[in-house]
Amino acid sequence: EESGADILGMSALLTTTMPKMKATIQHLAELGLRDKVKILVGGAPVTAQYAKDIGADGYGFNAADAVEKAKEFVAG
């Protein structure tokens, strides 16, 4: 909120950290900030289906893919 970011990117390297992605999205919603930022997730254990299931706006298979998705968000 302080930085005015348009995109929030999250990456998980272990399956044990993946639930924090969902918790973060839920917390943003509780604060009334969810609609103000696009959320992009990725990381080794993360799948496109998981991204959809937790309410993320996008999924990056790898860093280069995530950058392309982020560019799409900014372009509209």
Protein Blocks (a to p, Z undefined) as FASTA:
>chain_A
ZZopabdcdddfbfklmmmmmmmmmmmmmnopmmmpccddedjklcfklmmmnopabdcf
blmlmmmmmmmmmnZZ
